[in-house]
Amino acid sequence: MGVVAEKPIMVLRKSCLGGPIHIRVGANTGLAIRREEVKTIVVEPLIYPLDAPL
């Protein structure tokens, strides 16, 4: 379980006051990770059409 190359990542929730960020990796894996760890993830934006299923 974790963030791996070539898997899509979606931010689900951000906590206030610098707390953890809840992300989804792939289709089913949910993680809450520290903001310091988020800074180490390199992403490439992926744009979905409005009518595409998520």
FENKAWO-V529459 format. One record per helix or strand of 3 or more residues. SS is the DSSP state (@ for helix, = for strand). FROM is the first residue (numbers start at 0). TO is the last residue. Records with the same first field share a line. If there is no record, write none. Layout:
SS->FROM-TO  FROM-TO
This chain:
=->8-13  20-24  28-32
@->34-37
